[in-house]
Amino acid sequence: MTYNTHCRRPNVPFPEELTNARIEAEDIESFVPNVIFGIPQTVYPAGSALIPELNLGALPSSFDPLKMAANIEQAMPQFSFVGYSYAIALNGQLAASKGLGFANDKVSQGVGVFKMKPTSRVHLASLTKPVTAIGVLRLIEMNKDITLQSGFYNFIERKYPNADSLYRNITLEQLLSHSGGVDTAQEFYCSEIEAALNTKPDAPGAYNYANMNYCLLREVIESVAKEDYLSFMQKNVFDPAGIQNASCEWNDSSAYSWRWQSGGGTPMPDNDYSSVCGAYGMYLSAIEYVRLMVFLRFGKIIDRDTTLVDMLNEGTRKYRLGVAPIKSNLNGRSYWGHSGRWTQNGYGTRTGMFLTNDGVDAVILCNTAIQKSPSLVTILRDAYEAAFD
């Protein structure tokens, strides 16, 4: 049975999901290189400069993380933001963090105004994807019979028994890198997995950035772990990084930012994404996200000598296992990152994460529906490159 996207059932919970995914794909297109990722300078064998504790001398002393922070603050006013936060780590240590503007405006309720802080949780949009990728890689490490080359459908067939037979040929690695032909002929929401699996995927190998790849990876995690996605992620990804009570549900408190329209207006609460979290929908703060990146870098979540190196090694030209390569104009250094954007009814968030092979991890989380370019990944890259004397 083939489903037609023009005949979609009503009351889909997040009707702008597909638009957000297309815009995020365009952002990623704007910062990936036009060469095969990993050839030659970004191939990292085990124990290479990717792991800073094994090569602390990789970063030139002329790099100033505080200057990078100043560059971020100088660049962000080009957007009509209400509030944003950032965090920068250098060789595993928090080097700079700050919140600017406002998070939650409760003046109408007489409670006061909450300013944006680096500890304010924001809807990550597609910065959730690298987090889910870490979860999948951890799942593989915990189950020696599962590899990146395992077919994903084997793990979810019992729940979705009527999928097109071509899905049996798609591997976990292809889902992680958006290269399995999923969701290309038609586009589906994360709430429509059964409908998506009843269509024929395109030939594997073609890159197509689609939320459905990571919706399916969430299903794999839940099937193999025999527990819900967030419980698995908390125990096996967040707890090792010292992050408590990660959420896929917005909470009305000073710790969570509201969503805003570009330029301001009336803030809106966010949603409960628990049922579809995985491709998007996670809430973390800038401090929490960069902490996760640091613990990832130092091999405290997944094994640094095998899985972590594989995550940032050769892969598809545009996207690897939850991250994409970023163009560099600075001495051949290698960068990876991810862009995120979420809007619903004019309200939204804009996010970006950035890591380098010389010890820098950084993130920006903005609580406003920014429509204009560049991506926040580009802001982070340019701020980094301008932070050398």
C-alpha positions as CSV (number, residue, x, y, z in Angstrom):
1,M,0.0,0.0,0.0
2,T,1.3,3.4,-0.9
3,Y,0.4,6.5,1.0
4,N,0.0,9.9,-0.6
5,T,1.3,12.9,1.3
6,H,-1.5,15.0,-0.1
7,C,-4.0,12.8,1.6
8,R,-2.4,12.9,5.1
9,R,-4.7,12.2,8.0
10,P,-5.8,15.2,10.0
11,N,-4.6,16.3,13.4
12,V,-0.9,15.5,12.9
13,P,0.6,16.8,16.1
14,F,3.5,18.8,14.6
15,P,2.4,20.0,11.1
16,E,5.6,22.0,10.4
17,E,8.0,19.1,10.9
18,L,8.7,18.6,7.3
19,T,9.4,22.3,6.6
20,N,11.8,22.4,9.5
21,A,13.6,19.3,8.2
22,R,14.0,20.8,4.7
23,I,15.4,24.0,6.1
24,E,17.8,22.1,8.4
25,A,18.9,20.1,5.3
26,E,19.7,23.4,3.5
27,D,21.7,24.6,6.5
28,I,23.8,21.4,6.4
29,E,24.3,21.7,2.7
30,S,25.7,25.2,3.3
31,F,28.6,24.0,5.5
32,V,29.6,20.6,4.2
33,P,32.7,20.4,1.9
34,N,32.6,19.4,-1.7
35,V,35.0,16.6,-1.2
36,I,34.7,13.1,0.1
37,F,34.6,13.3,3.9
38,G,37.6,11.8,5.5
39,I,40.1,12.0,2.6
40,P,42.8,12.7,3.5
41,Q,43.2,14.8,6.6
42,T,40.1,13.8,8.5
43,V,40.8,10.1,8.8
44,Y,41.4,9.5,12.5
45,P,42.9,6.2,13.6
46,A,42.4,5.1,17.2
47,G,44.3,7.4,19.7
48,S,44.7,10.3,17.3
49,A,44.3,14.0,17.9
50,L,40.6,13.6,18.1
51,I,41.0,12.7,21.7
52,P,42.6,15.8,23.4
53,E,44.0,14.0,26.5
54,L,46.2,12.1,24.0
55,N,47.3,15.2,22.2
56,L,46.9,18.2,24.3
57,G,49.5,20.1,22.2
58,A,47.3,20.0,19.1
59,L,45.7,23.4,19.7
60,P,48.0,26.4,19.1
61,S,48.4,28.7,22.1
62,S,47.3,31.6,20.0
63,F,43.6,30.4,20.3
64,D,41.6,32.4,22.8
65,P,38.2,30.9,23.8
66,L,37.2,34.2,25.4
67,K,37.8,35.9,22.1
68,M,35.6,33.2,20.4
69,A,32.9,34.0,23.0
70,A,33.2,37.7,22.2
71,N,32.9,36.9,18.5
72,I,29.7,35.0,19.1
73,E,28.2,38.0,21.0
74,Q,29.3,40.3,18.2
75,A,27.7,38.2,15.5
76,M,24.3,37.3,17.1
77,P,22.7,40.8,17.0
78,Q,22.2,40.4,13.3
79,F,19.3,38.1,14.3
80,S,16.1,39.5,16.0
81,F,16.6,37.2,18.9
82,V,14.9,37.4,22.3
83,G,17.3,35.2,24.1
84,Y,20.2,32.8,23.5
85,S,22.9,31.0,25.4
86,Y,26.2,29.5,24.5
87,A,29.0,27.4,26.0
88,I,32.5,26.7,24.9
89,A,34.8,24.0,26.2
90,L,38.6,23.7,25.5
91,N,40.3,20.4,26.1
92,G,37.6,19.2,28.3
93,Q,37.3,22.3,30.5
94,L,34.4,24.8,30.3
95,A,36.1,28.0,28.9
96,A,33.2,30.3,28.5
97,S,29.4,30.4,28.9
98,K,26.7,33.0,29.0
99,G,23.0,33.7,28.5
100,L,21.8,36.9,26.9
101,G,18.3,38.3,26.6
102,F,15.2,36.7,28.1
103,A,13.9,33.1,28.5
104,N,10.5,33.2,30.2
105,D,8.4,36.3,30.3
106,K,5.8,35.9,33.1
107,V,5.1,39.6,33.8
108,S,1.4,39.1,32.9
109,Q,1.2,36.5,35.7
110,G,3.0,38.8,38.1
111,V,5.8,36.4,38.6
112,G,8.6,38.5,37.0
113,V,11.0,38.0,34.1
114,F,13.5,35.2,33.8
115,K,16.6,36.1,32.0
116,M,18.3,33.6,29.6
117,K,21.0,31.6,31.3
118,P,23.5,29.0,30.0
119,T,21.5,26.6,32.3
120,S,18.2,27.4,30.6
121,R,16.8,24.4,28.8
122,V,15.8,25.0,25.1
123,H,14.2,22.8,22.6
124,L,17.2,21.5,20.6
125,A,15.4,20.9,17.3
126,S,17.7,18.6,15.3
127,L,20.6,18.9,17.7
128,T,18.7,16.0,19.1
129,K,20.0,13.9,16.2
130,P,23.6,13.8,17.4
131,V,22.3,12.8,20.9
132,T,20.3,9.9,19.4
133,A,23.3,8.9,17.4
134,I,25.4,8.6,20.6
135,G,22.6,6.5,22.0
136,V,22.7,4.1,19.0
137,L,26.5,3.8,19.2
138,R,26.2,3.1,22.9
139,L,23.5,0.5,22.2
140,I,25.9,-1.2,19.7
141,E,28.7,-1.3,22.2
142,M,26.4,-2.9,24.8
143,N,25.2,-5.6,22.3
144,K,28.1,-7.4,20.6
145,D,25.7,-9.1,18.1
146,I,24.8,-5.7,16.7
147,T,27.0,-3.6,14.4
148,L,26.7,-0.6,12.2
149,Q,26.1,-3.0,9.3
150,S,23.1,-4.7,11.0
151,G,19.8,-4.3,9.2
152,F,17.6,-2.0,11.2
153,Y,14.3,-3.6,10.3
154,N,15.2,-6.8,12.0
155,F,14.8,-5.1,15.3
156,I,11.4,-3.5,14.7
157,E,9.7,-6.1,12.4
158,R,7.6,-7.4,15.2
159,K,6.1,-4.0,15.8
160,Y,5.9,-3.1,12.1
161,P,5.4,-6.4,10.3
162,N,4.1,-5.1,7.0
163,A,7.0,-2.9,5.7
164,D,8.2,-3.0,2.1
165,S,10.8,-5.7,1.7
166,L,13.5,-3.2,0.6
167,Y,13.7,-1.9,4.1
168,R,15.4,-5.2,5.1
169,N,18.5,-4.0,3.2
170,I,19.0,-0.7,5.0
171,T,21.6,-0.7,7.8
172,L,21.9,1.2,11.0
173,E,24.8,3.1,9.5
174,Q,22.7,4.2,6.6
175,L,20.0,5.5,8.9
176,L,22.6,7.4,11.0
177,S,24.1,9.0,7.8
178,H,20.8,9.7,6.0
179,S,22.0,7.4,3.2
180,G,19.5,4.5,3.1
181,G,16.9,5.9,0.7
182,V,14.4,6.4,3.5
183,D,11.7,9.1,3.1
184,T,12.8,10.4,-0.2
185,A,9.9,9.8,-2.6
186,Q,7.5,11.0,0.0
187,E,8.0,12.7,3.3
188,F,6.4,11.6,6.6
189,Y,6.1,12.8,10.1
190,C,7.6,11.0,13.0
191,S,4.1,10.0,14.0
192,E,3.7,8.1,10.7
193,I,6.3,5.4,10.8
194,E,3.9,2.6,9.8
195,A,2.8,4.6,6.7
196,A,6.4,5.4,5.8
197,L,7.4,1.8,6.0
198,N,4.7,0.9,3.5
199,T,6.3,3.0,0.8
200,K,9.3,1.8,-1.2
201,P,12.6,3.5,-0.2
202,D,15.0,4.8,-2.9
203,A,18.2,2.9,-3.7
204,P,20.5,2.9,-0.7
205,G,23.5,5.2,-0.9
206,A,21.7,8.4,-1.9
207,Y,22.0,11.1,0.7
208,N,18.7,12.5,1.9
209,Y,18.4,14.4,5.2
210,A,15.1,13.2,6.7
211,N,13.7,13.1,10.2
212,M,12.3,9.6,9.5
213,N,15.8,8.1,9.7
214,Y,16.1,9.1,13.3
215,C,12.5,8.3,14.1
216,L,13.3,4.8,13.1
217,L,16.5,4.8,15.1
218,R,14.5,5.6,18.2
219,E,12.4,2.6,17.5
220,V,15.5,0.4,17.2
221,I,16.7,1.7,20.6
222,E,13.4,0.9,22.3
223,S,13.1,-2.5,20.7
224,V,16.6,-3.7,21.6
225,A,16.8,-2.1,25.0
226,K,13.2,-3.1,25.9
227,E,12.6,0.3,27.5
228,D,11.4,3.7,26.3
229,Y,13.9,6.0,24.5
230,L,14.4,8.6,27.2
231,S,14.9,6.0,30.0
232,F,17.6,4.3,27.9
233,M,19.2,7.7,27.0
234,Q,19.2,8.8,30.6
235,K,20.9,5.7,32.0
236,N,23.4,5.1,29.2
237,V,24.2,8.6,27.8
238,F,23.2,11.3,30.2
239,D,24.0,9.7,33.5
240,P,27.6,8.9,32.4
241,A,27.9,12.6,31.5
242,G,26.5,13.8,34.8
243,I,23.3,15.2,33.2
244,Q,20.2,14.7,35.4
245,N,16.6,14.6,34.3
246,A,17.0,15.2,30.6
247,S,13.6,15.7,29.1
248,C,11.5,15.5,25.9
249,E,8.8,17.5,27.6
250,W,8.7,21.3,28.2
251,N,8.1,22.3,31.8
252,D,6.8,25.6,32.9
253,S,9.6,26.7,35.2
254,S,12.5,29.1,35.3
255,A,14.8,26.2,34.0
256,Y,13.0,26.0,30.6
257,S,12.8,28.7,28.0
258,W,9.6,29.6,26.2
259,R,9.5,29.9,22.4
260,W,9.4,33.3,20.7
261,Q,8.6,34.8,17.4
262,S,11.4,36.6,15.6
263,G,11.8,40.0,17.2
264,G,9.7,39.2,20.2
265,G,6.0,39.3,20.6
266,T,4.2,37.1,23.1
267,P,6.1,34.0,24.2
268,M,4.5,30.6,23.9
269,P,5.1,27.4,25.9
270,D,6.6,24.5,24.0
271,N,5.3,21.0,23.6
272,D,5.5,17.4,24.9
273,Y,7.6,15.6,22.3
274,S,7.9,12.4,24.3
275,S,6.1,10.3,21.7
276,V,8.3,11.4,18.8
277,C,11.6,12.5,20.5
278,G,14.7,11.2,18.7
279,A,14.9,13.3,15.5
280,Y,14.0,16.4,17.4
281,G,12.2,17.2,20.7
282,M,15.0,17.0,23.3
283,Y,15.5,19.8,25.9
284,L,18.9,20.5,27.2
285,S,20.8,23.7,28.2
286,A,24.0,25.0,26.6
287,I,26.0,23.9,29.6
288,E,24.5,20.4,29.5
289,Y,25.0,20.0,25.8
290,V,28.6,21.0,25.8
291,R,29.2,18.8,28.8
292,L,27.8,15.9,26.8
293,M,30.2,16.8,23.9
294,V,33.2,16.8,26.3
295,F,32.3,13.5,27.9
296,L,31.9,12.1,24.4
297,R,35.3,13.5,23.3
298,F,37.0,11.9,26.3
299,G,35.5,8.5,25.8
300,K,33.3,8.6,28.9
301,I,30.1,7.6,27.1
302,I,31.2,5.5,24.1
303,D,34.6,3.9,23.6
304,R,37.0,6.5,22.3
305,D,39.3,4.1,20.5
306,T,36.6,2.5,18.4
307,T,33.1,3.9,18.2
308,L,34.0,7.5,18.7
309,V,36.7,7.5,16.1
310,D,34.2,5.8,13.7
311,M,31.7,8.5,14.4
312,L,34.0,11.2,13.1
313,N,35.8,9.1,10.4
314,E,35.2,8.5,6.7
315,G,31.6,8.3,5.6
316,T,29.2,9.9,3.2
317,R,30.2,13.2,1.7
318,K,27.5,15.1,3.5
319,Y,26.8,13.5,6.8
320,R,28.3,10.8,9.0
321,L,26.9,9.3,12.3
322,G,24.9,12.2,13.7
323,V,27.3,15.0,12.5
324,A,28.4,16.6,9.3
325,P,31.8,17.9,8.2
326,I,32.2,21.7,8.0
327,K,34.2,23.7,5.5
328,S,37.4,25.0,7.0
329,N,39.7,27.8,5.8
330,L,42.1,27.6,8.7
331,N,45.3,25.5,8.3
332,G,43.4,22.4,7.3
333,R,41.8,21.8,10.7
334,S,38.8,19.6,10.7
335,Y,35.4,20.5,12.1
336,W,32.1,18.8,12.6
337,G,28.7,20.1,13.5
338,H,24.9,20.1,13.3
339,S,22.3,22.7,12.7
340,G,18.8,22.8,14.3
341,R,15.7,24.8,13.6
342,W,12.2,24.4,14.8
343,T,9.2,26.6,14.1
344,Q,5.5,26.1,14.9
345,N,2.9,28.7,14.2
346,G,5.7,31.3,13.9
347,Y,7.3,30.4,17.2
348,G,10.5,28.4,17.5
349,T,14.1,27.8,18.3
350,R,17.4,27.9,16.4
351,T,20.4,25.9,17.5
352,G,23.9,24.8,16.5
353,M,26.8,22.6,17.7
354,F,30.4,22.6,16.7
355,L,33.5,20.5,17.5
356,T,37.0,20.4,16.2
357,N,39.9,17.9,16.0
358,D,42.0,20.2,18.2
359,G,39.9,20.2,21.4
360,V,37.1,22.8,21.0
361,D,33.5,22.0,21.7
362,A,30.8,24.7,21.4
363,V,27.0,25.2,21.2
364,I,24.5,28.0,20.8
365,L,20.9,27.6,21.7
366,C,18.5,30.4,20.7
367,N,14.9,30.5,21.8
368,T,13.6,32.5,18.8
369,A,12.3,31.6,15.4
370,I,15.2,33.0,13.4
371,Q,14.5,32.8,9.7
372,K,17.5,34.4,8.1
373,S,20.9,32.8,7.3
374,P,23.6,32.0,8.3
375,S,23.2,28.9,10.4
376,L,24.4,29.0,14.0
377,V,27.0,26.4,13.0
378,T,28.5,29.0,10.7
379,I,28.4,31.6,13.5
380,L,30.4,29.1,15.7
381,R,32.9,28.3,13.0
382,D,33.5,31.9,12.1
383,A,33.8,32.9,15.8
384,Y,36.3,30.1,16.3
385,E,38.4,31.0,13.3
386,A,38.6,34.6,14.3
387,A,39.8,33.7,17.8
388,F,43.4,33.1,16.8
389,D,46.0,35.9,17.1
